[in-house]
Amino acid sequence: QLLGGQRQPRSFWTFEYYQAFFDVDTQQVLERIKGSVTPLPGKNFVRHHLRNNPDLYGPFWICATLVFALAVSGNLSHLTEKRTSPAYRYSPHFHTVTIAATLIYCYAWLVPLALWGFLRWRQSRGAGAYSFLETVCVYGYSLSAYVPAAVLWLIPAAWLQWLLLAVAALLSASVLALTFWPLVRADGRATALAVVAAVVSLHTLLAVGC
């Protein structure tokens, strides 16, 4: 199944089917957030933190928190820049919420879907694959690094803002690379490097675009 992990089959129309995707406690979520920003050679996020129990609770709320943080920091930054102008009248930019939500949730679902589909297609050539839910879970948790960076973006120092963004992107992209490299390294060096480069590049572009 598309959302399959190592779970007992349940009917698609039952509440229990969806409840299983949110069956985690606070400690598990915190451990997964920590693991998503701690790139350690030889440590695979899926194998060491998900352990055949991926969830959608963490990814959903991390995305929601990031959308909120981006919208608030964007509005406050704009207010800080313009407040010295006597003619300025503050008007909240609600469209930033829509833009941020569209970008974040599309990235958190469509990129994992494309990567999952590609890895499934390449399995005959030696590539491995996680379940779709595991892939979404990895990407969702990887966005947690951008939440503090978005909040600290309020500090009016351009060099510090870009430094924070670079650190957040480097940490989370490194975890993504370490997680997916074992799946693609048997599929030819050129293909493996191209896949990892695409994963890292898209993750970095999201940070720059938001």
VENJO-V592807 format. One record per pair of residues at least 4 apart in sequence whose ideal C-beta (glycine too) atoms are under 8 Angstrom apart, sorted by the first residue. I is the first residue (numbers start at 1). GAP is how many residues later the second one is. D is the distance in whole Angstrom. If there is no record, write none. Layout:
# VENJO-V592807
I;GAP;D
I;GAP;D
This chain:
# VENJO-V592807
1;8;8
2;130;5
3;18;7
3;128;7
3;129;6
3;130;5
4;127;5
4;128;7
4;129;7
5;47;6
5;48;7
5;49;5
5;126;5
5;128;5
5;129;6
6;46;4
6;47;8
7;13;6
10;4;6
10;6;5
10;7;4
10;10;7
11;6;6
12;5;6
13;4;7
15;4;6
16;4;7
18;4;7
19;4;7
21;33;8
21;34;6
21;35;4
21;36;7
21;112;7
22;33;6
22;34;6
22;35;4
23;30;8
23;32;7
24;4;4
24;5;6
24;29;7
24;31;4
24;33;5
24;34;7
25;4;7
26;4;6
27;4;6
28;4;6
28;25;8
28;27;8
29;4;6
29;26;8
29;28;7
29;29;5
30;4;6
31;4;6
31;18;6
32;4;6
32;13;8
32;17;5
32;18;7
32;26;6
32;105;8
32;109;5
33;4;7
33;25;7
33;29;8
33;108;6
33;111;5
34;4;6
35;8;8
35;10;6
35;13;7
35;14;4
35;106;8
35;140;7
36;9;7
36;13;8
36;102;8
36;105;4
36;106;5
36;108;5
36;109;7
36;136;6
36;139;6
37;107;6
37;108;5
37;131;8
37;134;5
37;135;6
37;138;7
38;133;7
38;137;7
39;4;8
39;132;6
39;135;4
39;136;5
39;138;8
39;139;6
40;138;8
41;137;7
43;5;5
43;135;7
44;4;6
44;134;7
44;135;6
44;138;6
45;4;5
45;5;7
45;93;6
45;96;7
45;130;6
45;133;7
45;134;5
46;4;5
46;8;8
46;84;6
46;88;5
46;91;8
46;92;6
46;133;6
47;4;7
50;4;5
50;84;6
50;87;6
50;88;8
54;77;7
54;79;5
54;80;5
54;82;8
54;83;4
55;4;8
55;82;6
56;4;6
56;77;7
56;80;7
56;81;7
56;84;7
57;4;7
58;4;6
58;79;7
58;82;6
58;83;6
59;4;6
59;49;6
59;77;6
59;78;6
59;80;7
59;81;2
59;82;6
59;84;8
60;4;6
60;80;7
61;4;6
62;4;6
62;78;6
62;79;6
62;81;5
62;82;5
62;85;7
63;4;6
63;41;5
63;42;6
63;45;5
63;77;6
63;80;6
64;4;6
65;4;6
65;82;6
66;4;6
66;34;8
66;38;6
66;77;6
66;80;6
66;81;5
66;84;6
67;4;6
67;30;7
67;33;5
67;34;5
67;37;5
67;38;8
68;4;6
68;29;8
69;4;6
69;78;5
69;81;4
69;82;5
70;4;6
70;26;7
70;30;4
70;34;8
70;80;5
70;140;6
71;4;6
71;25;5
71;26;4
71;29;6
72;4;6
73;4;6
73;77;5
73;78;6
73;80;5
73;81;5
74;4;6
74;19;7
74;22;5
74;26;8
75;4;6
75;17;6
75;18;6
75;21;7
76;4;6
76;78;6
77;4;6
77;76;7
77;77;6
77;79;8
78;4;6
78;15;7
79;4;6
79;11;6
80;74;8
80;76;6
82;6;4
82;8;8
83;5;7
83;7;8
84;4;8
94;4;7
95;4;6
96;4;6
97;4;6
98;4;6
99;4;6
100;4;6
100;110;6
101;4;6
102;4;6
103;4;6
103;103;7
103;106;7
103;107;6
104;4;6
104;39;7
104;102;8
104;106;7
105;4;6
106;4;5
107;4;5
107;32;7
107;36;8
107;95;8
107;99;5
108;4;7
108;28;7
108;31;6
108;32;5
108;35;7
109;4;6
109;27;7
110;4;6
111;4;6
111;28;6
111;91;6
112;4;6
112;20;7
112;23;4
112;24;5
112;26;7
112;27;5
113;4;6
113;19;7
113;22;8
113;23;8
114;4;6
115;4;6
115;20;6
115;65;7
115;80;8
115;84;7
116;4;6
116;13;7
116;14;7
116;15;8
116;16;5
116;19;5
117;4;6
118;4;6
118;77;7
119;4;7
119;8;5
119;9;7
119;10;4
119;11;8
119;64;6
119;65;7
120;9;5
122;4;8
122;5;4
122;62;8
122;65;5
122;69;7
123;4;6
123;5;7
123;6;6
125;62;5
125;63;7
125;66;8
126;60;4
126;61;5
126;62;8
127;56;6
127;57;5
127;59;7
127;60;4
127;64;8
128;54;7
128;55;4
128;56;8
128;58;7
129;54;6
130;4;4
130;5;5
130;8;7
130;53;7
131;4;7
132;4;6
133;4;6
134;4;6
135;4;7
136;4;6
137;4;6
138;4;6
138;38;7
138;41;6
139;4;7
139;37;8
142;30;4
142;31;8
142;33;6
142;34;6
142;61;7
143;4;7
143;29;7
144;28;8
145;4;7
145;23;4
145;24;8
145;26;5
145;27;4
146;4;6
146;22;5
146;23;8
146;26;7
146;60;8
146;61;6
146;64;7
147;4;7
148;4;6
148;16;8
148;20;7
149;4;7
149;15;5
149;16;5
149;18;8
149;19;4
149;58;8
150;60;8
152;8;8
152;9;8
152;12;5
153;8;5
153;11;7
153;12;8
155;5;6
155;6;7
157;4;7
158;4;6
159;4;6
160;4;6
161;4;6
162;4;6
163;4;6
164;4;6
165;4;6
165;42;5
165;43;8
166;4;6
167;4;6
168;4;6
168;39;7
169;4;6
169;34;7
169;35;5
169;38;5
170;4;6
171;4;7
172;4;7
172;31;7
173;4;6
173;26;7
173;27;5
173;30;5
173;31;6
174;4;6
175;4;6
176;4;6
176;23;5
176;24;7
176;27;6
177;4;6
177;19;5
177;22;7
177;23;6
180;4;6
180;15;7
180;16;6
180;19;6
181;4;6
181;11;7
181;15;6
184;7;7
184;8;4
184;11;5
184;12;7
185;4;8
185;7;5
186;6;8
187;4;5
187;5;6
187;8;8
188;4;6
189;4;6
190;4;6
191;4;6
192;4;6
193;4;6
194;4;6
195;4;6
196;4;6
197;4;6
198;4;6
199;4;6
200;4;6
201;4;6
202;4;7
203;4;7
204;4;6
205;4;6
206;4;6
